[in-house]
Amino acid sequence: MIKLMITCREASQITLQADDRSVPLTERLSVRLHQRICGNCRRFSRQVELMRQASARWRKYTNE
């Protein structure tokens, strides 16, 4: 069952867990819906993505 409105804490947890597990469609949709109305969580998601990209580049750089 889809939980329509999740809290910022729940959205943050799901965003961070995306690297560790496969996030079900219902949770992804809940996060997206939450981010549509919460600018802080949108910003957090962008920051997490930036850190993931930077970390991937660093791993590639150090393995060459």
N, CA, C and O atoms as a Tripos MOL2 file, in Angstrom:
@<TRIPOS>MOLECULE
protein
  256   255    64     0     0
PROTEIN
NO_CHARGES

@<TRIPOS>ATOM
      1 N           0.8400   -1.1810    0.0000 N.3       1 MET1
      2 CA          0.0000    0.0000    0.0000 C.3       1 MET1
      3 C           0.8870    1.2480    0.0000 C.2       1 MET1
      4 O           1.8960    1.3080    0.7030 O.2       1 MET1
      5 N           0.5030    2.2110   -0.7790 N.am      2 ILE2
      6 CA          1.2770    3.4380   -0.8850 C.3       2 ILE2
      7 C           0.8680    4.4130    0.2200 C.2       2 ILE2
      8 O          -0.3140    4.6730    0.4450 O.2       2 ILE2
      9 N           1.8680    4.9320    0.8870 N.am      3 LYS3
     10 CA          1.6240    5.9550    1.8970 C.3       3 LYS3
     11 C           1.7610    7.2920    1.1730 C.2       3 LYS3
     12 O           2.8550    7.6620    0.7470 O.2       3 LYS3
     13 N           0.6620    8.0070    1.0360 N.am      4 LEU4
     14 CA          0.6710    9.2100    0.2140 C.3       4 LEU4
     15 C           1.5880   10.2930    0.7400 C.2       4 LEU4
     16 O           2.3580   10.8670   -0.0290 O.2       4 LEU4
     17 N           1.5300   10.5870    2.0160 N.am      5 MET5
     18 CA          2.3530   11.6560    2.5400 C.3       5 MET5
     19 C           3.3380   11.0980    3.5540 C.2       5 MET5
     20 O           2.9520   10.5950    4.6090 O.2       5 MET5
     21 N           4.6070   11.1960    3.2150 N.am      6 ILE6
     22 CA          5.6490   10.7370    4.1230 C.3       6 ILE6
     23 C           6.3220   11.9620    4.7380 C.2       6 ILE6
     24 O           6.1770   13.0790    4.2400 O.2       6 ILE6
     25 N           7.0460   11.7420    5.8060 N.am      7 THR7
     26 CA          7.7410   12.8340    6.4860 C.3       7 THR7
     27 C           9.0930   13.0800    5.8180 C.2       7 THR7
     28 O           9.5590   12.2700    5.0170 O.2       7 THR7
     29 N           9.7030   14.1900    6.1540 N.am      8 CYS8
     30 CA         11.0430   14.5020    5.6480 C.3       8 CYS8
     31 C          12.0270   13.4270    6.0930 C.2       8 CYS8
     32 O          12.9000   13.0240    5.3240 O.2       8 CYS8
     33 N          11.8930   12.9740    7.3010 N.am      9 ARG9
     34 CA         12.7950   11.9330    7.8130 C.3       9 ARG9
     35 C          12.6760   10.6630    6.9760 C.2       9 ARG9
     36 O          13.6840   10.0590    6.6090 O.2       9 ARG9
     37 N          11.4390   10.2600    6.6750 N.am     10 GLU10
     38 CA         11.2380    9.0540    5.8630 C.3      10 GLU10
     39 C          11.7930    9.2510    4.4540 C.2      10 GLU10
     40 O          12.4220    8.3480    3.9030 O.2      10 GLU10
     41 N          11.5640   10.4240    3.8720 N.am     11 ALA11
     42 CA         12.0700   10.7050    2.5240 C.3      11 ALA11
     43 C          13.5890   10.6590    2.5110 C.2      11 ALA11
     44 O          14.1850   10.1300    1.5730 O.2      11 ALA11
     45 N          14.2190   11.2040    3.5360 N.am     12 SER12
     46 CA         15.6810   11.1940    3.6240 C.3      12 SER12
     47 C          16.2150    9.7750    3.7610 C.2      12 SER12
     48 O          17.2050    9.4170    3.1240 O.2      12 SER12
     49 N          15.5650    8.9700    4.5880 N.am     13 GLN13
     50 CA         16.0060    7.5900    4.7810 C.3      13 GLN13
     51 C          15.9240    6.8030    3.4780 C.2      13 GLN13
     52 O          16.8480    6.0660    3.1320 O.2      13 GLN13
     53 N          14.8310    6.9590    2.7670 N.am     14 ILE14
     54 CA         14.6540    6.2340    1.5000 C.3      14 ILE14
     55 C          15.6930    6.7070    0.4860 C.2      14 ILE14
     56 O          16.2610    5.8960   -0.2450 O.2      14 ILE14
     57 N          15.9410    8.0150    0.4390 N.am     15 THR15
     58 CA         16.9390    8.5620   -0.4770 C.3      15 THR15
     59 C          18.3120    7.9680   -0.1970 C.2      15 THR15
     60 O          19.0300    7.5940   -1.1240 O.2      15 THR15
     61 N          18.6750    7.8820    1.0660 N.am     16 LEU16
     62 CA         19.9840    7.3430    1.4300 C.3      16 LEU16
     63 C          20.0680    5.8310    1.2200 C.2      16 LEU16
     64 O          21.1440    5.3130    0.9180 O.2      16 LEU16
     65 N          18.9730    5.1300    1.3710 N.am     17 GLN17
     66 CA         18.9660    3.6750    1.2290 C.3      17 GLN17
     67 C          18.9880    3.2220   -0.2270 C.2      17 GLN17
     68 O          19.1980    2.0410   -0.5040 O.2      17 GLN17
     69 N          18.7760    4.1340   -1.1470 N.am     18 ALA18
     70 CA         18.6870    3.7680   -2.5620 C.3      18 ALA18
     71 C          19.9570    3.0880   -3.0630 C.2      18 ALA18
     72 O          19.8910    2.2890   -3.9970 O.2      18 ALA18
     73 N          21.1080    3.3830   -2.4690 N.am     19 ASP19
     74 CA         22.3520    2.7140   -2.8780 C.3      19 ASP19
     75 C          22.4460    1.2960   -2.3420 C.2      19 ASP19
     76 O          23.0940    0.4420   -2.9460 O.2      19 ASP19
     77 N          21.8070    1.0430   -1.2170 N.am     20 ASP20
     78 CA         21.9570   -0.2300   -0.5240 C.3      20 ASP20
     79 C          20.9010   -1.2720   -0.8780 C.2      20 ASP20
     80 O          21.1110   -2.4710   -0.6920 O.2      20 ASP20
     81 N          19.7830   -0.8090   -1.3810 N.am     21 ARG21
     82 CA         18.7070   -1.7560   -1.6850 C.3      21 ARG21
     83 C          17.8810   -1.2590   -2.8600 C.2      21 ARG21
     84 O          17.9440   -0.0890   -3.2370 O.2      21 ARG21
     85 N          17.1190   -2.1580   -3.4210 N.am     22 SER22
     86 CA         16.1980   -1.7980   -4.4820 C.3      22 SER22
     87 C          14.9480   -1.1880   -3.8450 C.2      22 SER22
     88 O          14.2360   -1.8520   -3.0920 O.2      22 SER22
     89 N          14.6960    0.0600   -4.1510 N.am     23 VAL23
     90 CA         13.5620    0.7640   -3.5480 C.3      23 VAL23
     91 C          12.3060    0.4630   -4.3600 C.2      23 VAL23
     92 O          12.2750    0.6970   -5.5680 O.2      23 VAL23
     93 N          11.2670   -0.0560   -3.6950 N.am     24 PRO24
     94 CA         10.0220   -0.3760   -4.4090 C.3      24 PRO24
     95 C           9.3860    0.8670   -5.0410 C.2      24 PRO24
     96 O           9.5760    1.9910   -4.5760 O.2      24 PRO24
     97 N           8.6440    0.6360   -6.0870 N.am     25 LEU25
     98 CA          7.9870    1.7170   -6.8190 C.3      25 LEU25
     99 C           7.1390    2.5910   -5.9010 C.2      25 LEU25
    100 O           7.1510    3.8150   -6.0320 O.2      25 LEU25
    101 N           6.4070    1.9830   -4.9790 N.am     26 THR26
    102 CA          5.5430    2.7730   -4.0980 C.3      26 THR26
    103 C           6.3480    3.7520   -3.2510 C.2      26 THR26
    104 O           5.9190    4.8840   -3.0290 O.2      26 THR26
    105 N           7.5090    3.3190   -2.7790 N.am     27 GLU27
    106 CA          8.3490    4.2200   -1.9840 C.3      27 GLU27
    107 C           8.9470    5.3150   -2.8540 C.2      27 GLU27
    108 O           9.0150    6.4700   -2.4350 O.2      27 GLU27
    109 N           9.3800    4.9640   -4.0580 N.am     28 ARG28
    110 CA          9.9250    5.9850   -4.9650 C.3      28 ARG28
    111 C           8.8780    7.0330   -5.2820 C.2      28 ARG28
    112 O           9.1790    8.2260   -5.3260 O.2      28 ARG28
    113 N           7.6550    6.5940   -5.5030 N.am     29 LEU29
    114 CA          6.5720    7.5440   -5.7910 C.3      29 LEU29
    115 C           6.2620    8.4180   -4.5840 C.2      29 LEU29
    116 O           5.9950    9.6110   -4.7320 O.2      29 LEU29
    117 N           6.2940    7.8380   -3.4050 N.am     30 SER30
    118 CA          6.0570    8.6160   -2.1860 C.3      30 SER30
    119 C           7.1180    9.6990   -2.0100 C.2      30 SER30
    120 O           6.8050   10.8290   -1.6380 O.2      30 SER30
    121 N           8.3740    9.3470   -2.2800 N.am     31 VAL31
    122 CA          9.4670   10.3260   -2.1630 C.3      31 VAL31
    123 C           9.2800   11.4230   -3.2010 C.2      31 VAL31
    124 O           9.4150   12.6070   -2.8920 O.2      31 VAL31
    125 N           8.9730   11.0320   -4.4220 N.am     32 ARG32
    126 CA          8.7610   12.0330   -5.4750 C.3      32 ARG32
    127 C           7.6290   12.9870   -5.1270 C.2      32 ARG32
    128 O           7.7560   14.1970   -5.3130 O.2      32 ARG32
    129 N           6.5350   12.4560   -4.6270 N.am     33 LEU33
    130 CA          5.4030   13.2920   -4.2280 C.3      33 LEU33
    131 C           5.8190   14.2430   -3.1070 C.2      33 LEU33
    132 O           5.4860   15.4280   -3.1290 O.2      33 LEU33
    133 N           6.5380   13.7200   -2.1440 N.am     34 HIS34
    134 CA          6.9970   14.5480   -1.0300 C.3      34 HIS34
    135 C           7.9170   15.6580   -1.5410 C.2      34 HIS34
    136 O           7.8060   16.8070   -1.1130 O.2      34 HIS34
    137 N           8.8150   15.3140   -2.4470 N.am     35 GLN35
    138 CA          9.7700   16.2950   -2.9550 C.3      35 GLN35
    139 C           9.0980   17.3850   -3.7880 C.2      35 GLN35
    140 O           9.6370   18.4840   -3.9180 O.2      35 GLN35
    141 N           7.9580   17.0970   -4.3380 N.am     36 ARG36
    142 CA          7.2250   18.1150   -5.1000 C.3      36 ARG36
    143 C           6.7890   19.2740   -4.2080 C.2      36 ARG36
    144 O           6.6520   20.4050   -4.6740 O.2      36 ARG36
    145 N           6.5720   18.9910   -2.9340 N.am     37 ILE37
    146 CA          6.1070   20.0520   -2.0390 C.3      37 ILE37
    147 C           7.1550   20.4790   -1.0250 C.2      37 ILE37
    148 O           6.9490   21.4470   -0.2930 O.2      37 ILE37
    149 N           8.2730   19.7720   -0.9740 N.am     38 CYS38
    150 CA          9.2860   20.0650    0.0390 C.3      38 CYS38
    151 C          10.6230   20.4100   -0.6290 C.2      38 CYS38
    152 O          11.3490   19.5260   -1.0840 O.2      38 CYS38
    153 N          10.9240   21.6820   -0.6780 N.am     39 GLY39
    154 CA         12.1590   22.1400   -1.2890 C.3      39 GLY39
    155 C          13.3970   21.6460   -0.5800 C.2      39 GLY39
    156 O          14.4170   21.3850   -1.2180 O.2      39 GLY39
    157 N          13.3230   21.5130    0.7350 N.am     40 ASN40
    158 CA         14.4810   21.0350    1.4930 C.3      40 ASN40
    159 C          14.8340   19.6040    1.1140 C.2      40 ASN40
    160 O          16.0130   19.2720    0.9860 O.2      40 ASN40
    161 N          13.8430   18.7640    0.9360 N.am     41 CYS41
    162 CA         14.1080   17.3690    0.5580 C.3      41 CYS41
    163 C          14.5810   17.2780   -0.8840 C.2      41 CYS41
    164 O          15.3860   16.4030   -1.2040 O.2      41 CYS41
    165 N          14.1090   18.1480   -1.7600 N.am     42 ARG42
    166 CA         14.6300   18.1910   -3.1310 C.3      42 ARG42
    167 C          16.1110   18.5400   -3.0970 C.2      42 ARG42
    168 O          16.9230   17.9100   -3.7760 O.2      42 ARG42
    169 N          16.4500   19.5330   -2.3140 N.am     43 ARG43
    170 CA         17.8450   19.9610   -2.1810 C.3      43 ARG43
    171 C          18.7040   18.8330   -1.6080 C.2      43 ARG43
    172 O          19.8100   18.5820   -2.0870 O.2      43 ARG43
    173 N          18.1910   18.1620   -0.5890 N.am     44 PHE44
    174 CA         18.9230   17.0490    0.0170 C.3      44 PHE44
    175 C          19.1710   15.9520   -1.0110 C.2      44 PHE44
    176 O          20.2700   15.4020   -1.0810 O.2      44 PHE44
    177 N          18.1730   15.6390   -1.7970 N.am     45 SER45
    178 CA         18.3130   14.5980   -2.8190 C.3      45 SER45
    179 C          19.3750   14.9810   -3.8420 C.2      45 SER45
    180 O          20.1680   14.1330   -4.2520 O.2      45 SER45
    181 N          19.4040   16.2410   -4.2590 N.am     46 ARG46
    182 CA         20.4320   16.6990   -5.1970 C.3      46 ARG46
    183 C          21.8220   16.6110   -4.5680 C.2      46 ARG46
    184 O          22.7860   16.2340   -5.2350 O.2      46 ARG46
    185 N          21.9220   16.9560   -3.2910 N.am     47 GLN47
    186 CA         23.2100   16.8860   -2.6040 C.3      47 GLN47
    187 C          23.7050   15.4440   -2.4970 C.2      47 GLN47
    188 O          24.8890   15.1680   -2.6950 O.2      47 GLN47
    189 N          22.7980   14.5380   -2.1850 N.am     48 VAL48
    190 CA         23.1720   13.1200   -2.0910 C.3      48 VAL48
    191 C          23.6490   12.6280   -3.4550 C.2      48 VAL48
    192 O          24.6470   11.9120   -3.5400 O.2      48 VAL48
    193 N          22.9530   13.0020   -4.5090 N.am     49 GLU49
    194 CA         23.3490   12.5880   -5.8560 C.3      49 GLU49
    195 C          24.7140   13.1570   -6.2130 C.2      49 GLU49
    196 O          25.5290   12.4630   -6.8210 O.2      49 GLU49
    197 N          24.9740   14.3900   -5.8520 N.am     50 LEU50
    198 CA         26.2730   15.0060   -6.1050 C.3      50 LEU50
    199 C          27.3810   14.2530   -5.3590 C.2      50 LEU50
    200 O          28.4580   14.0250   -5.9110 O.2      50 LEU50
    201 N          27.1190   13.8720   -4.1130 N.am     51 MET51
    202 CA         28.1100   13.1120   -3.3440 C.3      51 MET51
    203 C          28.3520   11.7410   -3.9580 C.2      51 MET51
    204 O          29.4880   11.2670   -3.9790 O.2      51 MET51
    205 N          27.3030   11.0990   -4.4570 N.am     52 ARG52
    206 CA         27.4560    9.7930   -5.1030 C.3      52 ARG52
    207 C          28.3270    9.9160   -6.3480 C.2      52 ARG52
    208 O          29.2130    9.0940   -6.5770 O.2      52 ARG52
    209 N          28.0720   10.9420   -7.1480 N.am     53 GLN53
    210 CA         28.8540   11.1490   -8.3630 C.3      53 GLN53
    211 C          30.3120   11.4440   -8.0270 C.2      53 GLN53
    212 O          31.2190   10.8920   -8.6500 O.2      53 GLN53
    213 N          30.5390   12.3080   -7.0470 N.am     54 ALA54
    214 CA         31.9010   12.6540   -6.6530 C.3      54 ALA54
    215 C          32.6340   11.4270   -6.1240 C.2      54 ALA54
    216 O          33.8140   11.2310   -6.4130 O.2      54 ALA54
    217 N          31.9440   10.6140   -5.3610 N.am     55 SER55
    218 CA         32.5430    9.4000   -4.8130 C.3      55 SER55
    219 C          32.9000    8.4300   -5.9380 C.2      55 SER55
    220 O          33.9640    7.8110   -5.9070 O.2      55 SER55
    221 N          32.0340    8.2940   -6.9140 N.am     56 ALA56
    222 CA         32.3080    7.4070   -8.0480 C.3      56 ALA56
    223 C          33.5070    7.9020   -8.8380 C.2      56 ALA56
    224 O          34.3440    7.1050   -9.2610 O.2      56 ALA56
    225 N          33.5980    9.2090   -9.0420 N.am     57 ARG57
    226 CA         34.7520    9.7730   -9.7540 C.3      57 ARG57
    227 C          36.0290    9.5450   -8.9690 C.2      57 ARG57
    228 O          37.0700    9.2320   -9.5470 O.2      57 ARG57
    229 N          35.9560    9.7000   -7.6620 N.am     58 TRP58
    230 CA         37.1410    9.5170   -6.8260 C.3      58 TRP58
    231 C          37.6190    8.0570   -6.8950 C.2      58 TRP58
    232 O          38.8140    7.7930   -7.0210 O.2      58 TRP58
    233 N          36.6700    7.1190   -6.8120 N.am     59 ARG59
    234 CA         37.0370    5.7040   -6.9120 C.3      59 ARG59
    235 C          37.6980    5.4160   -8.2590 C.2      59 ARG59
    236 O          38.6910    4.6920   -8.3290 O.2      59 ARG59
    237 N          37.1420    5.9840   -9.3210 N.am     60 LYS60
    238 CA         37.7180    5.7770  -10.6590 C.3      60 LYS60
    239 C          39.1130    6.3820  -10.7210 C.2      60 LYS60
    240 O          40.0300    5.7650  -11.2610 O.2      60 LYS60
    241 N          39.2810    7.5620  -10.1830 N.am     61 TYR61
    242 CA         40.5780    8.2530  -10.1940 C.3      61 TYR61
    243 C          41.6340    7.4860   -9.4150 C.2      61 TYR61
    244 O          42.7730    7.3650   -9.8650 O.2      61 TYR61
    245 N          41.2640    6.9720   -8.2570 N.am     62 THR62
    246 CA         42.2460    6.2810   -7.4050 C.3      62 THR62
    247 C          42.5790    4.8860   -7.9100 C.2      62 THR62
    248 O          43.6060    4.3240   -7.5290 O.2      62 THR62
    249 N          41.7290    4.3160   -8.7610 N.am     63 ASN63
    250 CA         41.9790    2.9680   -9.2940 C.3      63 ASN63
    251 C          42.7650    2.9840  -10.5860 C.2      63 ASN63
    252 O          43.1240    1.9230  -11.0950 O.2      63 ASN63
    253 N          43.0430    4.1520  -11.1300 N.am     64 GLU64
    254 CA         43.7860    4.2180  -12.3900 C.3      64 GLU64
    255 C          45.2570    4.1180  -12.1730 C.2      64 GLU64
    256 O          46.0260    4.1570  -13.1330 O.2      64 GLU64
@<TRIPOS>BOND
     1     1     2 1
     2     2     3 1
     3     3     4 2
     4     3     5 am
     5     5     6 1
     6     6     7 1
     7     7     8 2
     8     7     9 am
     9     9    10 1
    10    10    11 1
    11    11    12 2
    12    11    13 am
    13    13    14 1
    14    14    15 1
    15    15    16 2
    16    15    17 am
    17    17    18 1
    18    18    19 1
    19    19    20 2
    20    19    21 am
    21    21    22 1
    22    22    23 1
    23    23    24 2
    24    23    25 am
    25    25    26 1
    26    26    27 1
    27    27    28 2
    28    27    29 am
    29    29    30 1
    30    30    31 1
    31    31    32 2
    32    31    33 am
    33    33    34 1
    34    34    35 1
    35    35    36 2
    36    35    37 am
    37    37    38 1
    38    38    39 1
    39    39    40 2
    40    39    41 am
    41    41    42 1
    42    42    43 1
    43    43    44 2
    44    43    45 am
    45    45    46 1
    46    46    47 1
    47    47    48 2
    48    47    49 am
    49    49    50 1
    50    50    51 1
    51    51    52 2
    52    51    53 am
    53    53    54 1
    54    54    55 1
    55    55    56 2
    56    55    57 am
    57    57    58 1
    58    58    59 1
    59    59    60 2
    60    59    61 am
    61    61    62 1
    62    62    63 1
    63    63    64 2
    64    63    65 am
    65    65    66 1
    66    66    67 1
    67    67    68 2
    68    67    69 am
    69    69    70 1
    70    70    71 1
    71    71    72 2
    72    71    73 am
    73    73    74 1
    74    74    75 1
    75    75    76 2
    76    75    77 am
    77    77    78 1
    78    78    79 1
    79    79    80 2
    80    79    81 am
    81    81    82 1
    82    82    83 1
    83    83    84 2
    84    83    85 am
    85    85    86 1
    86    86    87 1
    87    87    88 2
    88    87    89 am
    89    89    90 1
    90    90    91 1
    91    91    92 2
    92    91    93 am
    93    93    94 1
    94    94    95 1
    95    95    96 2
    96    95    97 am
    97    97    98 1
    98    98    99 1
    99    99   100 2
   100    99   101 am
   101   101   102 1
   102   102   103 1
   103   103   104 2
   104   103   105 am
   105   105   106 1
   106   106   107 1
   107   107   108 2
   108   107   109 am
   109   109   110 1
   110   110   111 1
   111   111   112 2
   112   111   113 am
   113   113   114 1
   114   114   115 1
   115   115   116 2
   116   115   117 am
   117   117   118 1
   118   118   119 1
   119   119   120 2
   120   119   121 am
   121   121   122 1
   122   122   123 1
   123   123   124 2
   124   123   125 am
   125   125   126 1
   126   126   127 1
   127   127   128 2
   128   127   129 am
   129   129   130 1
   130   130   131 1
   131   131   132 2
   132   131   133 am
   133   133   134 1
   134   134   135 1
   135   135   136 2
   136   135   137 am
   137   137   138 1
   138   138   139 1
   139   139   140 2
   140   139   141 am
   141   141   142 1
   142   142   143 1
   143   143   144 2
   144   143   145 am
   145   145   146 1
   146   146   147 1
   147   147   148 2
   148   147   149 am
   149   149   150 1
   150   150   151 1
   151   151   152 2
   152   151   153 am
   153   153   154 1
   154   154   155 1
   155   155   156 2
   156   155   157 am
   157   157   158 1
   158   158   159 1
   159   159   160 2
   160   159   161 am
   161   161   162 1
   162   162   163 1
   163   163   164 2
   164   163   165 am
   165   165   166 1
   166   166   167 1
   167   167   168 2
   168   167   169 am
   169   169   170 1
   170   170   171 1
   171   171   172 2
   172   171   173 am
   173   173   174 1
   174   174   175 1
   175   175   176 2
   176   175   177 am
   177   177   178 1
   178   178   179 1
   179   179   180 2
   180   179   181 am
   181   181   182 1
   182   182   183 1
   183   183   184 2
   184   183   185 am
   185   185   186 1
   186   186   187 1
   187   187   188 2
   188   187   189 am
   189   189   190 1
   190   190   191 1
   191   191   192 2
   192   191   193 am
   193   193   194 1
   194   194   195 1
   195   195   196 2
   196   195   197 am
   197   197   198 1
   198   198   199 1
   199   199   200 2
   200   199   201 am
   201   201   202 1
   202   202   203 1
   203   203   204 2
   204   203   205 am
   205   205   206 1
   206   206   207 1
   207   207   208 2
   208   207   209 am
   209   209   210 1
   210   210   211 1
   211   211   212 2
   212   211   213 am
   213   213   214 1
   214   214   215 1
   215   215   216 2
   216   215   217 am
   217   217   218 1
   218   218   219 1
   219   219   220 2
   220   219   221 am
   221   221   222 1
   222   222   223 1
   223   223   224 2
   224   223   225 am
   225   225   226 1
   226   226   227 1
   227   227   228 2
   228   227   229 am
   229   229   230 1
   230   230   231 1
   231   231   232 2
   232   231   233 am
   233   233   234 1
   234   234   235 1
   235   235   236 2
   236   235   237 am
   237   237   238 1
   238   238   239 1
   239   239   240 2
   240   239   241 am
   241   241   242 1
   242   242   243 1
   243   243   244 2
   244   243   245 am
   245   245   246 1
   246   246   247 1
   247   247   248 2
   248   247   249 am
   249   249   250 1
   250   250   251 1
   251   251   252 2
   252   251   253 am
   253   253   254 1
   254   254   255 1
   255   255   256 2
@<TRIPOS>SUBSTRUCTURE
     1 MET1         2 RESIDUE 1 A MET
     2 ILE2         6 RESIDUE 1 A ILE
     3 LYS3        10 RESIDUE 1 A LYS
     4 LEU4        14 RESIDUE 1 A LEU
     5 MET5        18 RESIDUE 1 A MET
     6 ILE6        22 RESIDUE 1 A ILE
     7 THR7        26 RESIDUE 1 A THR
     8 CYS8        30 RESIDUE 1 A CYS
     9 ARG9        34 RESIDUE 1 A ARG
    10 GLU10       38 RESIDUE 1 A GLU
    11 ALA11       42 RESIDUE 1 A ALA
    12 SER12       46 RESIDUE 1 A SER
    13 GLN13       50 RESIDUE 1 A GLN
    14 ILE14       54 RESIDUE 1 A ILE
    15 THR15       58 RESIDUE 1 A THR
    16 LEU16       62 RESIDUE 1 A LEU
    17 GLN17       66 RESIDUE 1 A GLN
    18 ALA18       70 RESIDUE 1 A ALA
    19 ASP19       74 RESIDUE 1 A ASP
    20 ASP20       78 RESIDUE 1 A ASP
    21 ARG21       82 RESIDUE 1 A ARG
    22 SER22       86 RESIDUE 1 A SER
    23 VAL23       90 RESIDUE 1 A VAL
    24 PRO24       94 RESIDUE 1 A PRO
    25 LEU25       98 RESIDUE 1 A LEU
    26 THR26      102 RESIDUE 1 A THR
    27 GLU27      106 RESIDUE 1 A GLU
    28 ARG28      110 RESIDUE 1 A ARG
    29 LEU29      114 RESIDUE 1 A LEU
    30 SER30      118 RESIDUE 1 A SER
    31 VAL31      122 RESIDUE 1 A VAL
    32 ARG32      126 RESIDUE 1 A ARG
    33 LEU33      130 RESIDUE 1 A LEU
    34 HIS34      134 RESIDUE 1 A HIS
    35 GLN35      138 RESIDUE 1 A GLN
    36 ARG36      142 RESIDUE 1 A ARG
    37 ILE37      146 RESIDUE 1 A ILE
    38 CYS38      150 RESIDUE 1 A CYS
    39 GLY39      154 RESIDUE 1 A GLY
    40 ASN40      158 RESIDUE 1 A ASN
    41 CYS41      162 RESIDUE 1 A CYS
    42 ARG42      166 RESIDUE 1 A ARG
    43 ARG43      170 RESIDUE 1 A ARG
    44 PHE44      174 RESIDUE 1 A PHE
    45 SER45      178 RESIDUE 1 A SER
    46 ARG46      182 RESIDUE 1 A ARG
    47 GLN47      186 RESIDUE 1 A GLN
    48 VAL48      190 RESIDUE 1 A VAL
    49 GLU49      194 RESIDUE 1 A GLU
    50 LEU50      198 RESIDUE 1 A LEU
    51 MET51      202 RESIDUE 1 A MET
    52 ARG52      206 RESIDUE 1 A ARG
    53 GLN53      210 RESIDUE 1 A GLN
    54 ALA54      214 RESIDUE 1 A ALA
    55 SER55      218 RESIDUE 1 A SER
    56 ALA56      222 RESIDUE 1 A ALA
    57 ARG57      226 RESIDUE 1 A ARG
    58 TRP58      230 RESIDUE 1 A TRP
    59 ARG59      234 RESIDUE 1 A ARG
    60 LYS60      238 RESIDUE 1 A LYS
    61 TYR61      242 RESIDUE 1 A TYR
    62 THR62      246 RESIDUE 1 A THR
    63 ASN63      250 RESIDUE 1 A ASN
    64 GLU64      254 RESIDUE 1 A GLU
